[in-house]
Amino acid sequence: MSLVPKIPMCPEGPHFSKLAQGYWRMEEWNMSPQQRLSFIQQHLELGITTVDHAHVYGETPCEQLFGEALKLEPALRSQIEIVSKFGIQLNRSSDTNGKVSYYDCSKESIVKSVETSLSRLNTDYLDVLLIHRFDYLMDADEIAEAFYQIKKSGKVKYLGVSNFTAQQFSLLQSRLDCPLVTNQVELNPLNFEVVEDGVLDQLQQVNTHPMAWSCLAGGQIFNEQSEQANRLRNTLMALKEELNAQSIDQVIYAWVMRVPSAPVAILGSGNINRINTAVEALKLCMSREQWYRIWVASKGHPVP
């Protein structure tokens, strides 16, 4: 029996596992293809079936590393929901010659990015394609046309966004005849702007679950020596004891998933023991007072 349940991301959308495995750091794990495959199999056994990728992750593309592992056991593809993202064009050259990284959500870019991701991942379709960042030159009608084309071809099943404001989400949705199935946003006790700027309110309104990235703030909560981080650590340690949690990681995941839009939390570790610890966070029941205690610790002042 799976420890991690699945939820519908929106009324007409796909079902994702309540925790997703992020692969943006896969290049740093220094695993062989067989070790990567074993890791995938281990988190699938826990019920973590949703995996998060992006076209730009890794000097050696993380999609490619994942695809090499999947090629060893192709039957696993039917057990996995693959999410990938497009739109960021990185200039990684040390000799930039004045050129910069930029965003490109043109039809040509979308189609090319999908083809590249499919080739790297050794699959013939993506479950969900996300626009990685809002492109200030985005033509919503052009994106709708591109998505219609790639969906009709069977190469992408659903479309979503990442790091969009509520207004940007609404703009794109107004041009589509199918729902955007998620908005992947940063959410952690050091940065919870989306709790206050209307992004999560909008998703709750349209019955759509966000995906939460950087839940542990890239380790800042554990390592940063600012007053804010110190207050948070003290509060998280106290709540760890109250909730009988194994670690403050678990308390943070419980805090993230406590918001009413019920985010799917993305895990970033390649250590299966840490993944097991995160899974146990699903058992924690955080009260309103405990959730707000973390809010107060982060803000440094009581609620208004």
C-alpha positions as CSV (number, residue, x, y, z in Angstrom):
1,M,0.0,0.0,0.0
2,S,1.3,3.4,-1.0
3,L,2.2,5.8,1.9
4,V,1.7,8.9,-0.3
5,P,-1.9,9.4,-1.6
6,K,-2.8,10.9,-5.0
7,I,-4.9,14.0,-5.5
8,P,-6.6,15.5,-8.5
9,M,-4.7,18.7,-9.4
10,C,-8.0,20.3,-10.6
11,P,-11.4,19.0,-11.5
12,E,-10.5,18.2,-15.1
13,G,-6.8,17.6,-14.5
14,P,-4.3,14.9,-13.7
15,H,-3.8,13.1,-10.4
16,F,-0.4,13.8,-8.7
17,S,1.1,12.2,-5.7
18,K,0.8,14.5,-2.6
19,L,4.6,14.7,-2.6
20,A,6.6,15.1,-5.8
21,Q,10.2,14.3,-6.4
22,G,12.2,17.1,-7.8
23,Y,15.2,16.4,-10.1
24,W,16.8,19.8,-10.5
25,R,19.9,18.7,-8.6
26,M,20.2,15.2,-10.0
27,E,23.5,16.1,-11.7
28,E,25.0,16.8,-8.2
29,W,24.0,13.3,-6.9
30,N,26.8,11.6,-8.9
31,M,24.8,8.5,-9.4
32,S,25.3,5.8,-12.1
33,P,22.3,5.1,-14.3
34,Q,21.5,2.0,-12.2
35,Q,21.7,4.0,-9.0
36,R,19.3,6.6,-10.5
37,L,16.9,3.8,-11.5
38,S,17.1,2.3,-8.0
39,F,16.3,5.7,-6.5
40,I,13.3,6.2,-8.8
41,Q,12.0,2.7,-7.9
42,Q,12.4,3.4,-4.2
43,H,10.3,6.6,-4.2
44,L,7.7,4.9,-6.4
45,E,7.4,2.3,-3.8
46,L,6.5,5.0,-1.3
47,G,3.8,6.3,-3.6
48,I,5.8,9.3,-4.9
49,T,4.9,9.0,-8.6
50,T,5.1,12.6,-9.7
51,V,8.5,13.9,-10.9
52,D,9.5,17.5,-11.6
53,H,11.9,18.5,-14.3
54,A,12.8,21.5,-16.5
55,H,14.5,22.0,-19.8
56,V,17.2,24.1,-18.1
57,Y,18.1,21.9,-15.1
58,G,21.7,20.9,-15.0
59,E,24.9,21.5,-17.1
60,T,24.4,17.9,-18.1
61,P,20.7,18.0,-18.5
62,C,18.9,16.3,-15.6
63,E,16.2,15.2,-18.0
64,Q,18.8,13.3,-19.9
65,L,20.1,11.7,-16.6
66,F,16.6,10.7,-15.7
67,G,15.9,9.3,-19.2
68,E,19.1,7.2,-19.1
69,A,17.7,5.5,-15.9
70,L,14.2,5.1,-17.3
71,K,15.6,3.5,-20.4
72,L,16.9,0.6,-18.2
73,E,13.3,-0.1,-17.1
74,P,10.9,1.4,-19.7
75,A,7.8,-0.2,-18.0
76,L,8.2,2.3,-15.2
77,R,7.0,5.1,-17.4
78,S,3.3,4.1,-17.0
79,Q,3.7,4.5,-13.2
80,I,5.1,8.1,-13.4
81,E,3.6,11.5,-14.0
82,I,6.4,13.6,-15.6
83,V,6.2,17.4,-15.2
84,S,8.7,19.5,-17.2
85,K,9.1,23.2,-17.8
86,F,10.1,25.4,-20.7
87,G,10.7,29.1,-21.4
88,I,14.1,30.0,-19.8
89,Q,16.9,30.4,-22.3
90,L,20.1,30.4,-20.3
91,N,23.3,31.9,-21.7
92,R,25.9,29.7,-19.9
93,S,28.9,30.9,-22.0
94,S,31.7,32.5,-20.0
95,D,32.2,34.8,-23.0
96,T,28.7,36.3,-23.1
97,N,29.7,38.9,-25.7
98,G,27.0,41.2,-24.1
99,K,24.2,38.6,-24.5
100,V,21.9,37.7,-21.6
101,S,19.6,34.9,-20.5
102,Y,16.0,35.6,-21.4
103,Y,12.5,34.1,-21.5
104,D,11.0,32.7,-24.7
105,C,7.4,31.5,-24.8
106,S,7.0,31.7,-28.6
107,K,5.3,28.9,-30.4
108,E,8.5,27.8,-32.0
109,S,10.3,27.7,-28.6
110,I,7.5,25.6,-27.0
111,V,7.5,23.0,-29.8
112,K,11.3,22.8,-29.8
113,S,11.5,22.5,-26.0
114,V,9.0,19.7,-25.9
115,E,10.8,17.7,-28.6
116,T,14.1,18.2,-26.7
117,S,12.6,17.1,-23.4
118,L,10.9,14.0,-24.9
119,S,14.2,12.9,-26.5
120,R,16.1,13.4,-23.3
121,L,13.6,11.7,-21.1
122,N,13.2,8.7,-23.4
123,T,9.4,9.1,-23.5
124,D,6.8,10.0,-26.2
125,Y,4.7,12.3,-24.0
126,L,4.8,14.7,-21.0
127,D,2.0,14.5,-18.5
128,V,2.2,18.2,-17.8
129,L,4.1,21.0,-19.4
130,L,4.7,24.2,-17.3
131,I,5.7,27.7,-18.4
132,H,8.8,28.1,-16.2
133,R,8.6,31.9,-15.8
134,F,6.2,34.6,-17.1
135,D,7.6,35.9,-20.4
136,Y,7.0,39.6,-20.6
137,L,6.7,39.2,-24.4
138,M,4.2,36.4,-24.0
139,D,1.4,36.3,-26.5
140,A,-1.4,34.3,-24.8
141,D,-3.0,33.5,-28.1
142,E,0.2,32.2,-29.5
143,I,0.7,29.9,-26.5
144,A,-2.9,28.6,-26.8
145,E,-2.2,27.8,-30.5
146,A,1.0,26.0,-29.6
147,F,-0.6,24.0,-26.8
148,Y,-3.5,23.0,-29.0
149,Q,-0.9,21.6,-31.5
150,I,1.2,19.7,-29.0
151,K,-1.8,18.3,-27.2
152,K,-3.5,17.2,-30.4
153,S,-0.2,15.4,-31.3
154,G,-0.3,13.5,-27.9
155,K,3.0,14.9,-26.9
156,V,1.7,16.8,-23.9
157,K,-1.5,16.0,-21.9
158,Y,-1.9,19.1,-19.7
159,L,-0.6,22.6,-19.4
160,G,0.3,24.6,-16.3
161,V,2.4,27.5,-15.2
162,S,5.2,28.3,-12.7
163,N,5.9,31.5,-10.8
164,F,2.9,33.3,-12.3
165,T,1.0,36.0,-10.5
166,A,-2.8,35.6,-10.2
167,Q,-3.3,38.1,-13.0
168,Q,-0.8,36.4,-15.3
169,F,-2.5,33.0,-14.6
170,S,-5.9,34.5,-15.4
171,L,-4.6,36.1,-18.6
172,L,-3.4,32.8,-20.0
173,Q,-6.4,30.9,-18.8
174,S,-8.7,33.3,-20.7
175,R,-7.2,32.1,-24.0
176,L,-7.4,28.3,-23.3
177,D,-10.3,25.9,-23.7
178,C,-8.9,23.6,-21.1
179,P,-7.8,24.4,-17.5
180,L,-4.3,25.3,-16.4
181,V,-3.7,22.4,-14.0
182,T,-1.3,24.0,-11.5
183,N,0.9,27.0,-10.7
184,Q,4.3,25.9,-9.3
185,V,5.4,28.5,-6.8
186,E,8.0,29.1,-4.1
187,L,6.5,28.5,-0.6
188,N,8.5,28.2,2.6
189,P,8.6,29.9,6.0
190,L,11.2,32.4,4.8
191,N,9.3,33.3,1.7
192,F,5.5,33.0,1.6
193,E,4.5,35.9,-0.6
194,V,2.1,33.7,-2.5
195,V,0.1,33.3,0.8
196,E,-0.5,37.0,0.8
197,D,-0.5,38.2,-2.8
198,G,-3.6,36.4,-4.0
199,V,-1.9,33.5,-5.9
200,L,-3.1,30.8,-3.5
201,D,-6.4,32.5,-3.1
202,Q,-7.0,32.3,-6.8
203,L,-6.0,28.6,-7.0
204,Q,-8.4,27.8,-4.2
205,Q,-11.1,29.7,-6.0
206,V,-10.7,27.6,-9.1
207,N,-10.1,24.3,-7.2
208,T,-6.6,23.9,-8.4
209,H,-3.6,22.7,-6.3
210,P,-0.3,24.5,-6.5
211,M,3.1,22.8,-6.5
212,A,5.4,24.2,-3.9
213,W,9.1,24.4,-4.7
214,S,12.0,25.2,-2.3
215,C,10.0,24.2,0.7
216,L,13.2,24.2,2.8
217,A,14.4,27.5,1.3
218,G,17.4,25.9,-0.2
219,G,18.8,25.1,3.3
220,Q,18.7,28.7,4.4
221,I,16.4,27.9,7.3
222,F,19.0,25.6,8.7
223,N,22.2,27.6,7.9
224,E,21.4,31.3,7.7
225,Q,22.3,33.3,10.8
226,S,19.9,36.2,10.3
227,E,17.5,37.2,13.1
228,Q,14.6,35.8,11.1
229,A,16.2,32.4,10.5
230,N,17.2,32.1,14.2
231,R,13.6,32.9,15.3
232,L,12.3,30.3,12.8
233,R,14.7,27.6,14.0
234,N,13.7,28.1,17.6
235,T,10.0,27.9,16.8
236,L,10.4,24.9,14.5
237,M,12.4,23.1,17.2
238,A,9.6,23.7,19.7
239,L,7.0,22.5,17.3
240,K,9.0,19.5,16.5
241,E,8.7,18.4,20.1
242,E,5.0,19.3,20.3
243,L,4.2,17.4,17.1
244,N,6.5,14.4,17.9
245,A,8.2,15.0,14.6
246,Q,11.5,13.4,13.7
247,S,13.0,16.7,12.3
248,I,12.2,20.3,11.6
249,D,12.0,19.3,7.9
250,Q,8.8,17.5,8.7
251,V,7.4,20.5,10.5
252,I,8.1,22.7,7.5
253,Y,6.5,20.3,5.0
254,A,3.4,20.1,7.3
255,W,3.3,23.9,7.4
256,V,3.5,24.2,3.6
257,M,0.7,21.6,3.1
258,R,-1.5,23.1,5.7
259,V,-2.6,26.0,3.5
260,P,-6.2,25.5,2.1
261,S,-5.1,25.2,-1.5
262,A,-3.3,22.0,-0.4
263,P,0.0,22.3,-2.3
264,V,1.9,19.3,-3.6
265,A,5.3,19.7,-2.0
266,I,8.3,19.1,-4.2
267,L,11.2,17.3,-2.5
268,G,14.7,18.0,-3.7
269,S,16.9,15.4,-2.0
270,G,18.6,12.4,-3.7
271,N,18.9,10.7,-0.3
272,I,16.1,8.2,0.1
273,N,16.3,8.4,3.9
274,R,15.4,12.1,3.7
275,I,12.6,11.2,1.3
276,N,11.2,8.7,3.8
277,T,11.4,11.4,6.5
278,A,9.4,13.8,4.3
279,V,6.7,11.1,3.7
280,E,6.2,10.8,7.5
281,A,5.3,14.5,7.6
282,L,2.0,13.6,6.0
283,K,1.0,12.1,9.3
284,L,1.4,15.4,11.2
285,C,-1.6,17.4,12.1
286,M,-0.7,21.1,12.6
287,S,-3.2,23.3,14.4
288,R,-4.0,26.9,13.3
289,E,-2.2,28.3,16.3
290,Q,1.0,26.3,15.4
291,W,0.8,27.4,11.8
292,Y,0.5,31.0,12.8
293,R,3.3,30.6,15.3
294,I,5.6,30.0,12.3
295,W,4.1,33.0,10.5
296,V,4.9,35.2,13.5
297,A,8.4,33.8,13.9
298,S,9.1,34.6,10.3
299,K,7.5,38.1,10.3
300,G,9.0,39.1,13.7
301,H,5.7,40.6,14.9
302,P,2.2,39.4,16.0
303,V,-0.7,39.2,13.5
304,P,-2.4,42.5,13.0
